[in-house]
Amino acid sequence: MFTIAATSPYFLHRLVKAYFREQSIAFRRRAAQRLRELSERKLTEFKELGGGTVRVVLTHQGKRLVRQYNLDEMSITRPKRWDRQWRLIVYDIPHSAKKARDAFRMKLKEFNLYPLQKSVWVSAYECLPELEFLASVFDIDFRHILYFTVPRLPGEEKLKQWFEL
C-alpha cells in the first residue's frame, strides 16, 4: 500500500506538509507554555488588542532582566583593522548618583579601556552604543558623558601597547 501511495505525485508534498504541521503545533504549544511561565514570573503581560489579537509586552521587571543579561554579556568588539582614531570618554556624574558612577567606571575597566584619569578613559575602538546602553541601564543622564573621536593623543605609544596595536 505504501508503494502505491508513494507513486502518487502529491505523496511527498502531503508527507512533508503533515510533518511540518505537527512540528508547528508542537512549537506553538512550547512557546505558549514559555509565555505563561514568563507571565507567572511577572516578566511579561498580555494585552488584548481586539479581534482575537493579543500582544505580549515586557514588564518593567522583564526589561530590567533583559538589560542585566545584556550587560553581563556585553563587550566592545575589536575590528579587524584599527581606524587610527582614539575615542576619549570623559564623564562627570553627580555625587548623588555615586553607585551608578562606580558601576559605570567598573564596566569601563571590564571593557579594558585605558584610564587617563579617574573619569577620563581612552578606547581604540568604537564604543558609543555600549556607552549609551550603560547610561540607560545605570539610569545616567547621557549629558554627563562626553565622547570624542581624536586622531592623536599624548603618549600614544603607551596606548598602542595597551590595546596591542
C-alpha positions in Angstrom: 0.0 0.0 0.0 2.9 2.3 0.8 4.4 1.7 -2.6 1.2 2.6 -4.3 0.8 5.8 -2.3 4.5 6.7 -2.9 3.9 6.6 -6.7 1.4 9.5 -6.4 2.9 12.8 -7.5 1.4 14.5 -4.4 2.6 12.0 -1.8 5.9 13.6 -0.9 4.2 17.0 -0.8 1.5 15.8 1.6 4.0 13.9 3.7 6.2 17.0 4.2 3.2 19.2 4.8 1.9 16.8 7.5 5.3 16.6 9.1 5.8 20.4 9.4 2.2 20.9 10.6 3.0 18.5 13.5 6.2 20.4 14.2 4.4 23.7 14.1 1.8 22.6 16.5 4.4 21.3 19.0 6.4 24.6 18.6 3.3 26.7 19.3 2.5 24.6 22.4 6.0 25.0 23.8 6.0 28.8 23.0 2.7 29.2 24.7 3.9 27.3 27.8 7.0 29.5 28.0 5.0 32.7 27.7 2.7 31.6 30.5 5.8 30.9 32.7 7.2 34.4 31.9 3.8 35.9 32.8 3.6 34.0 36.1 7.1 35.3 37.0 5.7 38.9 36.2 8.2 39.3 33.4 5.6 39.7 30.6 1.9 40.6 30.4 -0.7 40.1 27.8 -2.6 43.0 26.2 -5.8 42.3 24.3 -6.0 44.4 21.1 -9.4 43.2 20.0 -10.4 40.9 17.2 -8.7 38.0 18.9 -5.3 39.6 18.8 -3.1 39.5 21.8 0.2 41.4 22.3 2.9 40.2 24.6 4.7 43.0 26.4 7.7 43.0 28.7 7.0 44.4 32.1 9.4 46.8 33.8 10.9 43.8 35.7 11.3 41.9 32.4 13.1 44.8 30.8 15.4 45.0 33.8 16.2 41.3 33.5 17.0 41.7 29.8 19.2 44.7 30.4 21.0 42.9 33.2 21.6 39.8 30.9 22.8 42.0 28.1 25.1 43.9 30.5 26.8 40.8 31.7 27.4 39.6 28.2 28.5 42.9 26.7 31.9 43.7 25.4 33.5 46.1 22.9 34.1 44.4 19.5 37.5 44.8 18.1 37.5 45.4 14.3 40.0 43.6 12.0 41.7 46.9 11.2 42.1 49.8 13.5 40.9 53.1 12.0 43.7 55.0 13.7 41.2 57.1 15.8 41.1 57.3 19.6 37.9 57.5 21.5 38.1 59.7 24.5 35.4 59.2 27.2 35.0 61.9 29.8 32.3 61.8 32.4 31.2 63.9 35.3 28.4 62.0 37.0 27.0 63.8 40.1 27.7 62.6 43.6 24.0 61.9 44.1 24.5 59.0 41.6 27.6 57.6 43.2 26.6 53.9 42.8 25.8 54.4 39.1 29.1 56.3 38.6 31.1 53.5 40.3 29.2 50.8 38.3 29.9 52.8 35.1 33.6 53.0 35.9 33.8 49.3 36.7 32.2 48.4 33.4 34.8 50.6 31.6 37.5 48.7 33.3 35.9 45.4 32.2 35.9 46.7 28.6 39.6 47.1 29.0 39.7 50.8 28.3 42.7 52.8 29.3 42.3 55.1 32.3 43.9 58.5 31.8 42.3 59.8 34.9 39.6 58.6 37.3 36.8 59.9 34.9 38.8 60.1 31.6 39.2 56.9 29.6 40.5 56.0 26.2 39.3 53.4 23.7 40.9 52.5 20.4 37.6 51.2 19.1 34.1 52.5 18.6 32.1 52.2 21.8 29.4 54.8 21.7 26.5 52.4 21.5 27.9 50.5 24.5 28.2 53.7 26.5 24.6 54.7 25.7 23.4 51.3 26.8 25.4 51.6 30.1 23.9 55.0 30.7 20.4 53.7 30.2 21.0 50.6 32.4 22.5 52.6 35.3 20.0 55.5 34.8 22.7 58.0 34.0 21.8 61.1 32.0 24.0 60.9 28.9 24.6 64.7 29.1 27.1 63.8 31.9 29.2 61.8 29.4 31.3 63.3 26.7 32.6 61.2 23.8 35.3 62.5 21.4 37.0 60.9 18.4 40.5 62.2 18.0 43.3 61.3 15.7 46.2 61.8 18.2 46.7 61.7 21.9 49.8 62.4 24.0 51.6 59.2 25.0 50.2 57.3 22.0 52.9 54.6 22.2 51.7 53.6 25.6 48.1 53.4 24.4 49.1 51.3 21.4 50.8 48.8 23.7 47.8 48.7 25.9 45.5 47.9 23.0 48.1 45.7 21.3 48.0 47.8 18.1 
